[in-house]
Amino acid sequence: MKKYILLSLAVIGIIAFAAFRQKTEFLIQGGTMGTTYHVKVVAPYMTNMNDVKEEIDKRLNEINQSMSTYIKTSEISRFNSDSRTDSRHGVSRDFFLVMTMGGKLHRLTGGAWDGTVKPLVDLWGFGNAGSKNRIPDPQEIAAALSLVGFHYIDISQERYLSKKIPQVTVDLASIAKGYGVDQIAGVVKAHGFMDFIVEIGGEVFASGLRKDGKEWRVGINTPQPEAPFDLVYRSLPLKNKAMATSGDYRNFFEENGVRYSHVIDPRNGYPVKHDVVSVSVLSDTCVFADGLATGLMVMGPVDGIKLTNRLENAECLIIVRNKDGSLSEYYSENFPR
């Protein structure tokens, strides 16, 4: 009888060990940056993800406290409200890294990406919910344009910022979600997990493989105003890469038969006119992919493809709406077909 009991315990132990080692996909989700985040982690069946969830939420809260313009006490809000040009604003590592990336993107795109463009966005009525779209007078555009320029901000390697003109302000919405994705990926990796996918508001980083051993796949939304939000235009495999997508197919207005995009060119103060409806960028980090996608929306297909082909570790798909409503695709050299 004793032998049977020992044998049964051994069998139970083997089954329990096998169950523990069996992999499954855990879903961690929540709200951040005015949108939602989702993380899928491949891990042994009985893994406890509570600590991972808590650390992710803590990290995202730190980023919001640094870069949310909706929080009056955030670092970015305090910087924006100070009109002195002789102030040195000491900043957190998060704010410094994102501002440094902003400076890089501003230089690479020749000013097509610009984190100080909000006065122009507001002027055209795209800045806040409830704002009325309108076509500003040229004098108004010129006045707002004089406040725009990422080069009006000094970014010191000693980790402080200062303004060159009093009125310049910063909005990092076009790269903050990408930075958040990268930071969540860092949290998950720090807990020893290498097979996962992170998404914030459509910006994505995928690491390793799915539970079934296949590559993660991510979808690009169909860039049509009437298309459902979950309608996929095409899907791509993604492994140890980030993907970010920018689009203008839902946020625009028309007046006298002319379509005005919410994508404002920081270099001239006017909405872009090249009918780019979607840009997807693949890169090693989501913060870079996020910002570059915004810059390429402004640059258009010809200049955008030329720039991407010069860059290492970046590929892009640019989708353009034709006059008849059909779509054309422009690829960088190594974007997956």
Sequence and secondary structure as in RCSB ss.txt:
>XXXX:A:sequence
MKKYILLSLAVIGIIAFAAFRQKTEFLIQGGTMGTTYHVKVVAPYMTNMNDVKEEIDKRLNEINQSMSTYIKTSE
ISRFNSDSRTDSRHGVSRDFFLVMTMGGKLHRLTGGAWDGTVKPLVDLWGFGNAGSKNRIPDPQEIAAALSLVGF
HYIDISQERYLSKKIPQVTVDLASIAKGYGVDQIAGVVKAHGFMDFIVEIGGEVFASGLRKDGKEWRVGINTPQP
EAPFDLVYRSLPLKNKAMATSGDYRNFFEENGVRYSHVIDPRNGYPVKHDVVSVSVLSDTCVFADGLATGLMVMG
PVDGIKLTNRLENAECLIIVRNKDGSLSEYYSENFPR
>XXXX:A:secstr
 HHHHHHHHHHHHHHHHHHHH EEEEEEEEEETTEEEEEEEEEETT   HHHHHHHHHHHHHHHHHH TTSTTSH
HHHHHH   SS  EE  HHHHHHHHHHHHHHHHTTTSS TT HHHHHHTT SSTT       HHHHHHHHTT  G
GGEEEETTTEEEESSTT     HHHHHHHHHHHHHHHHHHTT  SEEEEETTEEEEES  TTSS EEEEEE   T
TS TT EEEEEEESSEEEEEEE SSSEEEETTEEEES B TTTSSB  S EEEEEEEESSHHHHHHHHHHHHHH 
HHHHHHHHHHSTTEEEEEEEE TTS EEEEE TT   
